[in-house]
Amino acid sequence: MILVAPFHGLAMADQPFEIVERKGIGHPDSMCDAMLETISQQLSRYYLKEFGAVLHHNIDKGLLSAGSVEKWFGGGRILKPMELIIGDRATVEVKGHKVPVADITEAAVRDWLNRHMRFIDPERHLICRSVLAPGSAELTDIFARRGQVHAANDSSAAVGYYPLSPTEQAVLALENYVNGSDFKSRHPETGEDVKVMGVRRGRHVDFTVAMPLMARLIASEQAYFERKRAILTDLQRFAATLPGFDDATVHLNTLDQAGRGLGGVYLSLLGTSAEDADSGQVGRGNRVNGLIPVGRPIGTEAVAGKNPVSHVGKIYNVLAHQAARRIYQSIPDLQEVYVFLVSQIGAPIDQPQMLAAQILPAAGQPFEPIRQSAQTILAEALAGVEPLCRELIEGKHPVC
């Protein structure tokens, strides 16, 4: 049974305040999520190619342990590399065929770093340690049971919503702007470890941005603060173009303090604080829509690295956001849509224990036609779960 009920409350944009966070691609938590998700995708493709099916694995336990560096204005050196510890379970052998899990893992990590982190040399700056082991008999047996649709390997709850509020859109846009190619070409001294915190009060929004400058490109404390002023001017100009606010203010690297030398500036050698200051962990970063929306109902699963054909902690989180978007875009005069999914371990993934939606219509709209249309859309979304699983393997849906 598909449940659809009215949402009783204010739309997020109409609430008196809002808090939204995004961790950029070079944040240690985001790096950990993205690298382990890449491993899962590459391992899934290997299983498909060699055995015709995605086999049991979950690569969703990982720690990016910070290294150690020495920095100075104009340069620095690596004292200890970062270490990525990759845990949980994977199928390592099938009927005498050894699966090169460690090789696939290391190649996936190197590939991701080479594509996304300009200043990291995976061979020199990162130790990759895999502690993946075979799974339990009962969970592994899920993949041997007959039936085209896999059974859920966990009892899990997920929630998705649409549309994004102006604040959510702005936080996402600001981080994408700062880590975009045009911005990096104008400000090559900026690293990828960007964190944006958006705080809206009424129609005023403050953005606090943390982003390191590259030590080798900053010759002195004076040069640091000159570059910081230029970058802040650029960010403030961009923020002024974001719709939905009466005014917007940007703050950059607010821990800085002039006159304290290296102790008063945010410098980096590799573009990420994982080089020496901050470790990363799977599940501590953005949700599948790329945000950490403090005022919204959000799932607690670590989505990255989970099995794309059986782990509802991944499948349902992506599906919930997609279904909410379809409802909002298909039914006129809606303000917000929330979709909830709950699985029961062992049940087919296309048969959730609960599928429900809460919908906030525009004022004066009768709800019964909305309910009927939403139920149809939710049923159609659930029927498309198998194509969604294939798209997750192909990496078509970002999860962080």
N, C-alpha and C positions, 0 to 999 in steps of 0.2 A: 504493500500500500504506500502510495506517495502522498505525503502530507504537505499542504500549502496553507499558510496562515498569514494574517496581516501582521506587519511589524508595528508595534506600538511604541513610538518614540520619535525623537528628532533625527532627521538626516544628519550625517556627520558634519557637513558644511554649515548646518544651522546651529550646531552646538557652540557654547560660548568659548571653548578652547579645544585645542587638538595638539597631539604630540606624535610626530612621525620621524622615524630614523631610517637611514640606509647606509649600509657598509659597502664601500666600493670594492672593485675587483682585486685591489692589492691589500685589502684588510686581511689579517691572518685568518679570521673566521671564514671570510668569503673564499680565500685561496683554498682552505681546507675543504670546504664544500665543493668547489668547482673541480679540484683535482680528483677527489674521490668519485664524483659523478662521472668524470671522464673515464676513470678506471672501469666503472660499472658498464658504461656504454661500450668500451672496447672489449671487455670480457664477454658481454652479451653477443656482440658481433662475431667473436671467435667461436662461441658455443653454437651459434646459428650456422656458421659456415662449416664447422667440423662435424656437428651432431644433429643439425636440422632443427634445433630448439634451444631456447634460452634455459640453461640449467640453474640449479640452486646456487645463489650467491647473495650476499648482502655486504656491501662495502661501505657501511654507514657508521663505522666507528673509527675515528681518526684524530690524531693530535699532531699539529704542526708546532714542534718545540722550538722556541726562539734560540738563535745562535748568539754570537758575541762579536762585536766589532770595535775598532778604535777609529774615531772620526776627528778630523780637523778641518778648518776652512781650506778648501782647495783639494781635499782628498781624504784618504783613510785606508784601512786594511781590515780584512776579515780575520778574526782570531779563531772563531769556531763556526762551522757551517750550521745552518738550520737542519732540523731533522723531522722528516714526515714519517710518523708511525701509523701504519695502515692495518686495521684489525677487522674482526668479525669472521665471516665464513665464505668459502667458495668451493665449488666442485673442482677437485684437483686431478681426478683420474676417472676415465670412463672405459670399462672393459679393456683394461691394459693400456689405454691411450693416455699418456701423461699430458696434462694441460700446463703449459708454461706460464702459470699464474704470475710468478715473480717478474718474468720478462715483460709480460703484457702490462703489469702494474707500473714498472719503471718507465717503459716507453710512453705510456699514457701521461705520466707526470711530466716527463721531459717535454713532450709535445705541447702540453698546456702551458708550461712556463715559457717555452720559446715563443708561443703565439701571443702571450698576454703581458709578460713582465720584461720590460726593455733592458733592465740592468742586472737580471739574474742569469748566471750561467749554471744550468742544472748540474753540470759535471763537477763544478767547483764549490758551489754555494749551498747545495742541498744533499743530505744523506737520506736515501729512501729505504725504509725498513718495513718489510711486509711480514706481518704475523698472522696472515690468513690461514685458516685451518678448515678441514672438512666439516660440514654441518651435521646436526643431529639427524638420526635416522628418520624420525617422524616428519620433520620439515623437508628433508631431502625427498621423502616419498611422495610429497605433493606433486613433484614433477614427473613421477612415474605413473600417476593415476590417469585413467582414461578420461577423455573429455577435452573438447577444444578450449574451454575456458578454465583457467587455473583456479584452484581453491585459494582463498585468502590465507596468508601465513601469519596473520595476527588479528586480534580484535582491536580495532583502531577507529578513532573518530577524526573527521576532517571538516573544515569549513572554508567556504570561499565567498567572496562578495564582489559586487560591481554596482555602480562605477567607482573609480577612484575619486576621492575628494580633490578639490583644487590644491590643498596642502600636500596630499600624497603625490599628485601629479608634479607639483613643483619640486619636491624633494628628489623624486626620481629624475626629473629633467636636469636639475642642478648637478647631481653626481654624474649623469651621463655626459653633461657638458664638460665638466672638469676633467673627466677621463677620456674625452673624445679626441680624435686625431687633430682636429683644427686647434683646439686649446693647447694640446701638447706641442704642436709645431710652433705656436706663439710663445709658449712657456715650457721649453724643454727641461728646465731645471726642476719641474714638479714631479713628484713620485705618484705611483698608482694607489697608495694606501690612503684613500679618501673616505672620510666619514662625514655624513651630513645629518645634523639634528635639526628638524623643523619644529618650531613652537608657534602656534597661532593663538592669538588672543583677539577675539572678535574678528575684525578684518585686517589686523596687523600681523605680520609674520616675521619671525626672526630665524635666520639660518646660521647655525654654528658649524663651520667647516674646519676639519683637521686634515692637513695634507703636508707631508714633508717636502723640503727642498733638497736637491741632491748636492751633497757636500763638495763633490769635485767641481761643480759649476758655480759654487759660491765662494768667492775669494776672501771675504771678510764679514765681520758682523754688520758693518755699514752696508755692504752689498746685499746681505740677507734682507735687511729691512727695506732697502730700496726695491728689491724684487717683490717683497711681500706687499708693499703699497701698490705696485703696478698690478699684481695679481688680484688684490682686493678690489681695485677699481674695476677691473674686468668682470669680476663676479658680481659686484653691485650693479653694474650696467645690465648684466644678463638677468639678474633677479628682478629688476624693474620692469622687464618685459613679460614676466609671468602673470597670467590672468587670475583674477579672483580675489585680489587684495587691494586695499586702499594704499598700503605702502609695505615695503619689504626692506629688511636690514640684514646684511651679511657680516658675520664675524669670522675671522680667520686666525687659526693657531693662537687661541686666547691664553695659552700658558706662557707664551713668549714674554720676555722682559729684557729690554735694552740695557746694555751696560754689564751684563753677566756673562758675556762671551759665549762659549759653547753651552753653558748651563742655561742660557736664556733663549735658545733658538731650537727649532725642530728640523734637524738635518738627518739625512739618510744616505747610505751607500747603495742600497739595493732597491729602494723605492717602497719598502714595506717595513713596518715596525717589527715584523717577525725576525728581522736580522739581529735584534738584540733586546727588544723591550717587551714584546707582547706575543704570547703564544696564541695559536688558533685551534678551534675545535669544531667538529661537525655539529650542526644544529643550533649554533649560537648566533647565526647570522640572519640574513633576510629570509622571509617566507617566499613561496613560489611566485608571488607577484612582484618580488624584488624589494619589498619594504618590511619594516618592523613597525606596524601601526598599533600604537599602544592602546588606543581607545576602541579597537575593533575586536570582535571574537576571532581568535586565531588558533589554529591547531598547534599542538606541542610536539609533533613528530619531527625528527631530523630527516628531511626528505632526500637529501643528496646521497647518492650511492646505493639506495635501496633497489631491490630487484624490480625491474620495470614491468614484469608480467604477473607477479604474484603478491607483491607487497603493497597492500592498500594504503600504507602510510605515505607512499609516493603517489600511486594511481588516483586515490580519492582526493587528495589535496589539489592536484592539477585539475581533475574532473570537476570538483566543486566550483573552482573559480571560472572554468569554462562555461559551466551550466548557468551560473549567475549572470555571466555576460550575455549568453544567448537569450535568457529570459528578458533582460533589460532591453536588449536591442530589438527583440521581436514583438514586445508588447508595448504599445504607446502609453505615455503619461505615467511612467513609474519614476520614483525618486531613488530607491535603493533596493537591492536584492541580496539576500543571504541564503546560501545553500549549505545544508548539513548532510554528511554521509557517515554512517557507522557500519563497520564490518563485524562479522563474527568469524573467528578463526575456523577454517575448514569449509566454510560455505563458498560457493562460486562467487568470484568477484563481481559478476553482474547481478548478484542477488544480495544486496546489502541488507543488513538488519533494519536500517532506517535510511530513508531518503526523504528529506524535508526542505522546505523553503519558507523563509519569512520575507514578505514583500511590503514595501512602503509605497503605496500609490500616491499620485497627485491628489490634492483635495477634491472631494466630490465624486471620485471614480467608484462605480459599483465594483465590489470585489469578486463576485461569483464568476463573471467572465474571465477575470484575471486568473482566478484559481484554476479554471478548466484549461486555459491555454498554458499555464505554467506546468501543470501536471503532464500535459502532452510533451512539452519541451524537455522536461526532466526524464521522461520515459525514453525519448529519442536519444538523449545524451547518454543514458545508461546503456542503451543498445549499441552505442558506438565505442564501448570500452576496449574492445579488442584492437580496432584501428589506433586508438589512443596509445595502447601499450607499444605497438610497432613504432609510432612516432616518438615515444620516449626513448626507445632503443636508438633511433636515428638522431637524437639530440635536438628535435624540433621544438621542444618546450623547455625553456630554461627553468631551473628549480631553485635558483638563488640570485 
